Amino acid sequence: MATLQFSVNPTRTEAFSRCNSVSGLIGLTSKCSKSRLLLIGRTVKSRPLRRSFSVKNVSSSEAAQTVKDPGHQQEAATTNLSSPMTPDAESIASSIKYHAEFTPMFSPEKFELPKAFFATAQSVRDALIINWNATYDYYENLNVKQAYYLSMEFLQGRALLNAIGNLELTGPYAEALSKLGHKLEDVACQEPDAALGNGGLGRLASCFLDSLATLNYPAWGYGLRYKYGLFKQLITKDGQEEVAENWLEMGNPWEIVRNDVSYPVKFYGKVVPGSDGKTHWTGGEDIKVVAHDVPIPGYKTKSTINLRLWSTKAASEDFDLNAFNAGKHTEACEAQANAEKICYILYPGDETIEGKILRLKQQYTLCSASLQDIIARFERRSGTNVNWEQFPEKVAVQMNDTHPTLCIPELMRILIDVKGLSWKDAWNITQRTVAYTNHTVLPEALEKWSLDLMQKLLPRHVEIIEMIDEELIQTVIAEYGTADLNLLEKKLKEMRILENVELPAAYADLFVKPKEAVANSGEELEDEEEDEKEEVEEGETAAIDKMDGTDESQIEDEEEQLPEPLPKPPKLVRMANLCVVGGHAVNGVAEIHSEIVKDEVFNSFYKLWPEKFQNKTNGVTPRRWIRFCNPNLSKIITGWLGAEDWVLNTENLAELRKFAENEDMQIQWREAKRINKMKVVEFLKEKTGYSVSPDAMFDIQVKRIHEYKRQLLNILGIVYRYKMMKEMSAKERNAKFVPRVCIFGGKAFATYVQAKRIVKFITDVGATINHDPEIGDLLKVVFVPDYNVSVAEILIPASELSQHISTAGMEASGTSNMKFAMNGCLLIGTLDGANVEIREEVGADNFFLFGAKAHEIAGLRKERAEGKFVPDPRFEEVKDFVRSGAFGPYNYDELMGSLEGNEGFGRADYFLVGKDFPSYIECQEKVDEAYRDQRTWTRMSILNTAGSHKFSSDRTIHEYARDIWNIDPVPLP
C-alpha cells in the first residue's frame, strides 16, 4: 500500500488564496479541491487540519511507494495566483492515481487505457477548475462587460492534448503516464470527439473560444448538450449509413454539472393580460434546463473561460405515477420523453411537422436558457441597484448564424413581461445588445419558419415579432415615402420579417386602388369574361362536330373541368431579416462574402443601415491546428524563427518567406511532411483497409458533403484521370501522371439524398480503382468514414494538395482552407470565400486557381436556361463512362441527370460542375507538373504557411471585441 498524505485547509476562500492555478492543485494532495474535504468523511472546522490516509497503489508497479505532499511542500510558494509553479511528473502521476482510486468509473482491479484516460482527464480538470473559478471570480468582482457567443454547434474535438498543451504540461503528463505504464498518445486516443457539432460553423465557434481564453477576453459560449450528436457515419456497400453517436456512453470527464443552475422553459400555452398591467404567457408545456460547464483554457495564461451546455428534462412531478402503475408506461413518461428529446440530436430531420417542432424547440431552448442565465448574472453583479439601461454596457450577445434568432423576441419578452420595461426601452436595449453573424448566401439556409407553427409553439414571441415587423414597416415607409407605391411595395415585400402576411390594419389601405379604378377594372373584367364565354361556346361546338359518336358523359366531364385555384403561399417568419432588424451589427465571414451580403442578400437593409454591416474574416486557432497537431513542423518553424512566439503572434509566420529557398529548411520541411504522411498511411489501413504509398501526392477534400462544395467535380475529375490512364500503356501513364492518393471525408445530412448519392459514387469509384492491378499505386481513392476533428488533426498535417472548389459566390468563407494552408498544403480552388484572401497572402503563383468568378454565375445560369451552354466533350465522355457500369451496377442516372438539361428542379447543373470541368482538369495538370519539381513544391508549401499568418482566430476575435462587442482583455493578476 502507498501512504498518501496531504493537508486540508478549512474554507474555500482560504484554500483558494493559497492555491496556485496549477501547482497548488495537481498532485494527489491538493489543498484546493473542495471535493477532497468530502472524501475525508469528517466535518472540517475553521482551523487548518492535517489528515493522512492510505490508498491502494494503482500504478503498474507492485512495489509500494510513498508519495510526498507537493501542495504542502510548496505551501509557502503558492500564497497567491501570481506565483505559478509547474508540477512535476511525480505529482501528476500521484494525481492520476488518486482519481483512478477515488473518482472511480471503472472496477479497481486494472489500470487499462480507458481508465487511464478518465483519471488523467480528471487530473487535468482539477487544474482547469481552479483557473476557471479564479477567472470567474475576477470577472464577477470587476463587473466587466462580457461577450456571450450563442451557437447551435461547438465542434470541440478531443480536449486532453489541447488542455495540457495550453497549460504547458504535455511533457510532464507524458512522463507521468510513462511511469504508470502508458503512452500519452495511447491514452489520448481513448477520448471520443464531443458530438456537439458537424462542420465549419461549430469548429469556428470552438476556435473562437480558444482565442477568447488565450487573449484574456471575458466571454462565455452557450450551446446544447446533444446526447447522440449528429450521427456516426458508417460506410458500407450501400454508401453512407447513420447510427447514433455514443460519445456520452461512458460519461464526459470534462464537464461539471451545475444542478443549482436550472431554468424553466415554456412552449405552447396562451397569452393573457394580467391585472398588473403586464402580459402573461400561461399554460402549455414546461421543461427544465440544467447547466453543464466545460472549462476552456487559454494558452500560456491563467484565463479559463466557460462553455455552458444545456440539457433538458421534465420536473419529477410531471411523471404520472398513477398512469405508470396502471400499466400506461409510455403515457406516464411522456413529459420526460418530450423534454429529453430536445437535446437528443443535432439538427433532427425536419421533413415532418414533428421534426420542425423539435428543431424550433431546440432553438428556443438555447435562447431562453442562455438569456435567463445572462440576465441573472447581470442582476447579481448589479446588486440592489439594477439599471437596465446599462445592460448593453455589460452584455454583448453574438448570434452565430440564424439558429439563435429567437434571442431577439425572447430578450424583449423578458424585459417587458418579466422586468416591466416599456416597449421603447426594451427595443433600444435589445438592439444595442445583440449582433448577428451571417454564414451563408444559400436561400435554404436563411431560415424561414412557418408562422402558424411558431404561433402555436411560441404565441407570445409571435406577438412581439409582429410588433417588430410593424416598426420595420414604419421605418421603410418613412425612408421611401408613398410617392412611388410600386417601389415601396417592392421594398416591403423584400424587407419585412413576415412573408406572405397582410399588412397591419394601420397600413391596410396603403396599396388599395381608388374606387373609380376598381370600377373600371371590374367593367373590363366583365367584358373579358363575356368574350371568353363566347370563345368557349364556339370551341365546344367545333369539338362536338368532330367527335363522331363520343358519348355525352365525356362532354359533360370536359365542361366541368375548371382550373384549380392556386394555393395560398405559406405565411413565414424570415429569421435572417429579424436578425438584421433586431441587432446593431451584421457581419459576413470573408471579404467576398461580406460584399455579397451587402450587394445581394441584404442589399435593401444595407442601403437603409450601412453602418450595421461589417466583415470579419474567419480564422482558426494556431494552437490546435498547427502547434499541437503538427509538432514536427512546429519545431522547424520555431527553430528557423528563433522563438515560439508565433503561436500567439501568427504574423511572425510571414518571416518564413525569407527562408523559402533555403535548402536546409526545405529538407527539414519535406522530412516533417513525410513523417506525417506515414501516420496517415497507417491510419487509412486501420480505418479503411486500403494500403497507400507515402511516395504519392496526398490530395485531400474533407468537408460537409454538399452539392455546392462540389465533391462531385472532384470525383468526376478522378474518373477522367482514371479513364485516361486506362487508355494508355503503363509507360505512358507513368510518364504523364504523378501518383496520387485522393482522400475524401465528410458527412451528408441524413435526408439529403443527392449528397448521399455522391458519397456512394465516391466509394464505388474507389473500390474499382483501388483494386485495379494495372493502376496500382498510381491512383488511389479513399473515403474516410466518420470524419471529425480528430481525423482532421491526422490528415491535415500530411496533406500536400487540398481542394476548395465550391461554386464561386456560394461558400461564405471556409476554415479548412486556412488549416491546410497553415500546415504547408497547397490549395486548388475557385475565387470563393476565404480562398480569395488566402491567394492574396500566399501569392497567386502558389495557389492553383480555376473556374468561373462569382459575378459571372448568374449570367451562366441564365445562359444555361436559354439552352446556350455547350458542354465540353471530355465532360460528356466522363458521364458516359460512369453510365457504362465501369464502377459497378448502381444506377447513377439521377446523379448524372442533375448535370444535364436546361431547367427543372434537380436538373440543369445548378452548381456549374460541367461549366468548370474543363478548367478544373487543366488546372490539375498544372498541379502534376509542379509536384514533379519537389524543390519548387516545397518552396510553395513554405510560402503557404507564411501566408497563413492572417488567418488566426486571434486576429478575428480582436476585431469582434473591438468593432462589435466593445470589450477589452482582462488578464488575471
Secondary structure, 3 states (H helix, E strand, C coil): CEEEEEEECCCHHHHHHHCCCCCCCCCCCCCCCHHHHHHHCCCCCCCCEEEEEEECCCCCCCCCCCECCHHHHCHHHHCCCCCCCCCCHHHHHHHHHHHHHHCCCCCCCCCCHHHHHHHHHHHHHHHHHHHHHHHHHHHHHHCCCEEEEECCCCCCCCCHHHHHHHCCCHHHHHHHHHHCCCCHHHHHCCCCCCCCCCCHHHHHHHHHHHHHHHCCCCEEEEEECCCCCCCEEEEECCEEEEECCCCCCCCCCCCEEEEEEEEEEEECCEEEECCCCCEEEECCEEEEEEEEEEEEECCCCCCEEEEEEEEEECCHHHCCHHHHHCCCHHHHCHHHHHHHHHHCCCCCCCCCHHHHHHHHHHHHHHHHHHHHHHHHHHHHHHCCCCCHHHHHHHEEEEEECCCCCCHHHHHHHHHHHHCCCCHHHHHHHHHHHEEEECCCCCHHHCCEEEHHHHHHHCHHHHHHHHHHHHHHHHHHHHHHCCCCHHHHHHHHHHHCCEECCCCCHHHCCCCCCCHHHHHHHHHHHHHHHHHHHHHHHHHHHHHHHHHCCCCHHHHHHHHHCCCCCCCCCCCEEEHHHHHHHHCCCEEECCHHHHHHHHHHHCHHHHHHCHHHEEECCCCECHHHHHHHCCHHHHHHHHHHHCCCHHHCCHHHHHHHHHHCCCHHHHHHHHHHHHHHHHHHHHHHHHHHCCCCCCCCEEEEEECCCCHHHCHHHHHHHHHHHHHHHHCCCHHHHHHHCCCEEEEEECCCCCCCHHHHHHHHHHHHHHHHHCCCCCCHHHEEEEEECCCCHHHHHHHHHHCCEEEECCCCCCCCCCCHHHHHHHCCCEEEECCCCCHHHHHHHHCHHHEEECCCCHHHHHHHHHHHHCCCCCCCHHHHHHHHHHHCCCCCCCCCHHHHHCCCCCCCCCCCCCCCHHHHHHHHHHHHHHHHHHHHCHHHHHHHHHHHHHHHHHHEHHHHHHHHHHHHHCCCCCCCC
